[in-house]
Amino acid sequence: MVNGKIKVLIVDDSVLFREVLARGLSEDPEIKIVGKASNPFQARDMIIKYSPDCLTCDIQMPRMNGIEFVRQLIPQYPLPVIVVSTISDAIFDAMNAGAVDFITKPEGNRISSMEDFIAELRSKIKIATKAKVKKSIKTITKPIFESNKFDEKKIIAIGASTGGTEALYSVLRNLPENIPGIVIVQHIPPVFSKMFAERMNTQTSLNVKEAQGNEVIEPGKVFIAPGDKHLVIKKIGQIFKTDIVPGDKVNGHCPSVDKLFFSVAKECGANSIGVILTGMGQDGAKGLLEMRKNGAVTIGQDEKTSVVYGMPKVAYETGAVEKQFALETIPDAIKMASKLIKKKINNCEKGESYQ
């Protein structure tokens, strides 16, 4: 930072968009634009010269795309990168490469659309400077261990925000096909929620889809909240189903983790597991506390492995989290909490597996 301002480098091949972005971001007294690069090679020189605190980066650029740029950049210069691009599932490749967040370019020339875009990008930049930059996650082809029998009556509810797409991937890819049904709120824009669900469906052994409502939550199935509606659950007889609820933002978000967790606390009680992962803010803390009060097992991601230790921190400090775990051991903790024979999950923190 310089004079208390966040130094930002803009990387985009459009001259017009670079200027619009620079002008809009500069109006924030906490942000200073130190450079505007048209391609990754120019950006590399500016990184050395200006030592920015944060980068905004397009994906489609000449000579080298943004994904490869981020993949090469992070090991040498661990800077928080926010991907600014058009709607595409390539966003998730950039996140896997090491970007901490993303935002879509505004459509058309509407002033209101651009103003909303700039306001959101400013917020993301401020959050990104608090994030831990991580190298890309390598694919694990085999689960940590093959589990046996789970309690099919249980529901697993997971909430995440900044850094959550990769954290969720890390968790889901290490859960077996017969794991109890899972419902997820990830703070993510509309359209991308469906893209993310489809991506997880192809890259994990689970049946993952964007929730549409009235779906039966059963073993091996994962339902991700749509990016502009709340996801809650309802119990009909002995069956749990998804329910999609339009509504205002809760804790600044729609979908809201709290909204989901409160419904799980009410409908499932002790037959549930709550997990809160990386993210800024406090969404999910109150709902997770309600889940714990009603007998649920509650798990939080630890500070060391969180990209942003905000949501898990608030949940832990308010007593909502029963125990914190490193990201890589959360799948084992979930499996143990899901078994018919209840066992302590403390040893999972040390990375131990149970057969």
Steps between C-alpha positions, in 0.01 A plus 500: 500500500602861446374771738246250627361435151471161328725492193315341209632387161243462220571238232265505199555513123223759447627857522149634560421251776834564673424874510142452621619261770782729610273803517230319695733336750702818556192677634533285812736677744637164616616391152790620285551377143875452452495355150293390199636212295370375165645149531666267754853581386450871554331418830801300617728802454253722684478255790877524544496879469195590711453207743117513489287366783237356265446425130187502288546275199302408190501142370502553123819690417762492221825301530393329826156448649418607854482144634852413396619840619357441849640146506851631424467813712399359839811286569727800432284789618227384743264790433122488535343493154139583419393369161286747304348329201191417297273213606689172452584191702865586433458712813530181706825405323635838607390437858672162493814669365511724808269800450318595821176632351323592177247745361324515164529798269183709479275443201424783260559866570250556779637747756324326790654167400850651491451676834392175667795321341753757625352497851520121518854493363614756759359278773668191357835678478483593868414142593771359271775693677412305816504165320766232509623425151521128429655299221276298271347186650609176341235241430487203736379194311425287804301588815688529830346170603208284400226536760244239591152573631344840558182622665271567204274719715770761543526822299830675436475880460803700379552876468786685329594831340835643380730209410207264537483354150839334538438410867172330405674314219762379748227371734260349245762313301599310815151388599363159390190438291296378798557807718176651642331770290671839489360852463735789426493878497798654322491877453510511121324696223206356304597285198832413666322295767371267228840490329667419831251222576554345157875519547482326839271238349762403242802529730376311806331164561185673629180598320521880512247747362369850553194475723166573335272414792297198610792260447545211742824529697646152508842329517746592229307809390623858535286809447660843454293816555426705188695826495203729556263306727509352850526124545324348802381150583161369602396171657201318353425189703838330532640657183712814472457716191655816358303822487597810300390829655529841331574775748711790615867465584587363844835616641552664161450178304241314298533206526583517870678234703305603810170449318601142414645417843195626689274280287723197560501568876121513502426205270787261580621576852759246611476314168722757331859608451589866446822607329618857455789569264714795391335836443478864604237625742274321746236328287427157643619553857157549658342216303784263582466586869131412479593169336743423783242590764263254335754217520679518164872434457657829388833530322703807399798549271810616688682829449811350342318342205232768449550744213307751712454409867187705555185286506672206675658736753172664601330160520779362718517800733123499557504132592325382185793279393553187707845440355724654233690297242751556222327486162661170404363325809144632478385212274610248766323701770180501293522126440547426867211725600283326239552145629227306675735420788597835648871541562705800604645691208779671693774285348403613150669827584830312497421360157416150624255288299243257635410167345 
